[in-house]
Amino acid sequence: MPPAPNNQLPVIAMADFKQAYKIVDNRGMRILRDPYTNKPYVRFFVTKRVGGEVVNTSAIKLLKVASKY
């Protein structure tokens, strides 16, 4: 675990992420054809949009962890 910034306690998320978070795939992909960059080949750039949202906040618990060295 990375060190916490000064004057802050590290936080760990304990959750049932299958119930707490929803990932949504948007339909379709965007394809960009680039015939100019790498002659004699044609390059394609493909992008796809995805999104996500917390749908059940009660399925997530945040724990503050204190430690002394």
Residue frames as a rotation matrix with the C-alpha (Angstrom) as fourth column:
MET 1
0.587 0.810 0.000 0.00
0.810 -0.587 0.000 0.00
0.000 0.000 -1.000 0.00
PRO 2
-0.092 -0.645 0.758 1.45
0.522 -0.680 -0.515 3.44
0.848 0.349 0.400 -0.86
PRO 3
-0.694 -0.203 -0.691 2.24
0.717 -0.288 -0.635 5.78
-0.070 -0.936 0.346 2.02
ALA 4
0.430 0.902 0.033 -0.49
0.900 -0.431 0.069 8.20
0.077 0.000 -0.997 3.09
PRO 5
0.015 -0.371 0.929 0.04
0.254 -0.897 -0.362 11.97
0.967 0.241 0.081 2.83
ASN 6
-0.894 -0.428 -0.135 0.94
0.250 -0.226 -0.941 13.82
0.372 -0.875 0.309 6.04
ASN 7
-0.819 0.550 0.161 -1.84
-0.445 -0.433 -0.784 14.20
-0.361 -0.714 0.599 8.63
GLN 8
0.138 0.887 -0.441 -4.10
-0.975 0.200 0.098 11.71
0.175 0.416 0.892 6.84
LEU 9
-0.179 -0.105 0.978 -4.92
-0.460 0.888 0.011 8.11
-0.870 -0.448 -0.208 7.63
PRO 10
-0.926 -0.114 -0.359 -4.85
-0.373 0.411 0.832 5.52
0.053 0.904 -0.424 4.84
VAL 11
-0.020 0.984 0.176 -8.29
-0.797 0.091 -0.597 4.35
-0.603 -0.152 0.783 3.71
ILE 12
-0.978 -0.191 0.081 -9.18
-0.118 0.836 0.536 0.87
-0.170 0.515 -0.840 2.44
ALA 13
-0.189 0.949 -0.253 -12.43
-0.982 -0.175 0.076 0.13
0.028 0.262 0.965 0.59
MET 14
-0.922 0.081 0.379 -14.16
0.017 0.985 -0.169 -3.13
-0.387 -0.150 -0.910 1.51
ALA 15
-0.227 0.860 -0.457 -17.09
-0.837 -0.412 -0.359 -3.80
-0.497 0.301 0.814 -0.81
ASP 16
-0.110 0.319 0.941 -19.20
0.520 0.826 -0.219 -6.18
-0.847 0.465 -0.257 -2.79
PHE 17
-0.653 -0.284 -0.702 -18.29
-0.278 -0.773 0.570 -4.44
-0.705 0.567 0.426 -6.04
LYS 18
-0.885 0.388 0.256 -20.66
0.433 0.487 0.759 -6.57
0.169 0.783 -0.599 -8.10
GLN 19
0.102 0.968 -0.228 -23.62
0.994 -0.091 0.059 -5.03
0.036 -0.233 -0.972 -6.25
ALA 20
0.146 -0.077 -0.986 -22.08
0.535 -0.832 0.144 -1.61
-0.832 -0.549 -0.080 -5.63
TYR 21
-0.350 -0.449 -0.822 -20.80
-0.405 -0.719 0.565 -0.59
-0.845 0.530 0.070 -9.08
LYS 22
0.565 0.580 0.587 -22.31
0.374 0.454 -0.809 -0.84
-0.735 0.677 0.040 -12.56
ILE 23
-0.592 -0.748 -0.301 -20.16
-0.073 -0.322 0.944 -0.73
-0.803 0.581 0.136 -15.72
VAL 24
0.556 0.829 0.058 -21.96
0.113 -0.007 -0.994 0.30
-0.823 0.559 -0.098 -18.90
ASP 25
-0.617 -0.671 0.411 -20.69
0.502 0.066 0.862 -0.26
-0.606 0.739 0.296 -22.44
ASN 26
0.068 0.596 -0.800 -21.93
-0.482 -0.682 -0.549 2.31
-0.873 0.423 0.241 -24.90
ARG 27
0.631 0.271 0.727 -22.93
0.389 0.700 -0.599 0.86
-0.671 0.661 0.336 -28.24
GLY 28
0.943 -0.175 0.282 -20.61
0.247 -0.197 -0.949 0.96
0.221 0.965 -0.143 -31.17
MET 29
0.160 -0.954 -0.253 -16.99
0.693 -0.074 0.717 1.74
-0.703 -0.290 0.650 -31.80
ARG 30
0.860 0.010 -0.511 -15.41
-0.283 -0.824 -0.491 4.65
-0.426 0.566 -0.706 -33.60
ILE 31
0.322 -0.749 0.578 -12.89
0.768 0.565 0.303 3.73
-0.554 0.346 0.757 -36.29
LEU 32
0.702 -0.215 -0.679 -10.51
-0.398 -0.909 -0.124 6.33
-0.591 0.357 -0.724 -37.72
ARG 33
0.707 -0.435 0.558 -8.64
0.684 0.621 -0.383 5.40
-0.180 0.652 0.736 -40.90
ASP 34
0.570 -0.618 -0.541 -5.16
-0.375 -0.782 0.498 6.93
-0.731 -0.081 -0.678 -41.34
PRO 35
0.846 -0.223 0.485 -3.73
0.507 0.616 -0.602 6.22
-0.164 0.756 0.634 -44.82
TYR 36
0.823 -0.457 0.337 -1.04
-0.141 -0.739 -0.659 8.96
0.551 0.494 -0.673 -44.63
THR 37
0.699 -0.535 0.475 1.22
-0.676 -0.277 0.683 8.28
-0.234 -0.798 -0.555 -41.64
ASN 38
-0.114 -0.725 0.679 2.84
-0.405 0.658 0.635 4.95
-0.907 -0.203 -0.369 -42.48
LYS 39
0.555 0.288 -0.780 2.95
-0.826 0.078 -0.559 4.52
-0.100 0.954 0.281 -46.26
PRO 40
-0.726 0.585 -0.361 2.28
-0.435 0.015 0.900 2.00
0.532 0.811 0.244 -47.90
TYR 41
-0.708 0.456 -0.539 0.28
0.649 0.722 -0.241 0.71
0.279 -0.521 -0.807 -44.91
VAL 42
-0.110 0.753 0.649 -3.03
-0.226 -0.654 0.722 1.98
0.968 -0.067 0.242 -43.58
ARG 43
-0.951 -0.202 -0.232 -3.37
0.188 0.218 -0.958 2.45
0.244 -0.955 -0.169 -39.82
PHE 44
0.056 0.995 0.085 -6.67
0.181 -0.094 0.979 2.21
0.982 -0.040 -0.186 -37.97
PHE 45
-0.946 -0.217 0.242 -7.42
-0.176 -0.284 -0.942 3.81
0.273 -0.934 0.230 -34.60
VAL 46
-0.132 0.920 -0.370 -10.37
0.308 0.392 0.867 2.27
0.942 0.000 -0.335 -32.75
THR 47
-0.912 -0.076 0.403 -12.04
-0.336 -0.423 -0.841 3.83
0.234 -0.903 0.360 -29.70
LYS 48
-0.162 0.868 -0.469 -14.88
0.476 0.485 0.734 2.54
0.864 -0.104 -0.492 -27.54
ARG 49
-0.417 0.098 0.904 -16.70
-0.616 -0.761 -0.202 4.43
0.668 -0.641 0.378 -24.81
VAL 50
-0.146 0.383 -0.912 -17.48
0.646 0.735 0.205 2.89
0.749 -0.559 -0.355 -21.44
GLY 51
-0.214 0.130 0.968 -18.89
-0.567 -0.824 -0.015 4.36
0.796 -0.552 0.250 -18.27
GLY 52
-0.370 0.096 -0.924 -19.63
0.612 0.773 -0.165 3.41
0.699 -0.627 -0.345 -14.71
GLU 53
-0.149 0.408 0.901 -21.51
-0.573 -0.778 0.258 4.54
0.806 -0.478 0.350 -11.64
VAL 54
-0.998 -0.070 0.007 -21.99
-0.039 0.477 -0.878 3.59
0.058 -0.876 -0.478 -8.00
VAL 55
-0.331 0.939 -0.098 -25.51
-0.252 0.012 0.968 2.15
0.909 0.345 0.232 -7.72
ASN 56
0.716 0.537 -0.447 -25.55
0.262 0.386 0.884 0.84
0.647 -0.750 0.136 -4.14
THR 57
0.052 -0.744 0.666 -23.58
-0.532 -0.585 -0.612 2.90
0.845 -0.322 -0.427 -1.62
SER 58
0.541 0.190 0.819 -24.52
-0.834 0.244 0.494 0.59
-0.106 -0.951 0.291 1.26
ALA 59
0.973 -0.227 -0.029 -22.45
0.216 0.953 -0.210 -2.20
0.076 0.198 0.977 -0.34
ILE 60
0.158 -0.953 0.258 -19.23
0.346 -0.191 -0.919 -0.17
0.925 0.234 0.300 0.19
LYS 61
0.953 0.014 -0.303 -17.51
0.296 -0.264 0.918 0.41
-0.067 -0.964 -0.256 3.53
LEU 62
0.378 -0.856 0.354 -14.42
-0.099 -0.417 -0.903 2.59
0.921 0.306 -0.242 3.94
LEU 63
0.809 -0.200 -0.552 -11.98
0.585 0.366 0.724 1.67
0.057 -0.909 0.413 6.70
LYS 64
0.637 -0.663 0.393 -9.43
-0.574 -0.749 -0.332 4.09
0.514 -0.014 -0.857 8.13
VAL 65
0.689 -0.495 -0.529 -6.22
0.576 0.817 -0.015 2.31
0.439 -0.294 0.849 9.06
ALA 66
0.765 -0.483 0.427 -3.97
-0.614 -0.747 0.255 3.77
0.196 -0.457 -0.867 11.75
SER 67
0.712 -0.605 -0.356 -0.44
0.588 0.791 -0.169 2.54
0.384 -0.089 0.919 12.21
LYS 68
0.813 -0.562 0.153 2.59
-0.561 -0.682 0.470 3.56
-0.159 -0.468 -0.869 14.25
TYR 69
0.633 -0.678 -0.373 6.13
0.124 0.565 -0.816 2.66
0.764 0.470 0.441 13.35
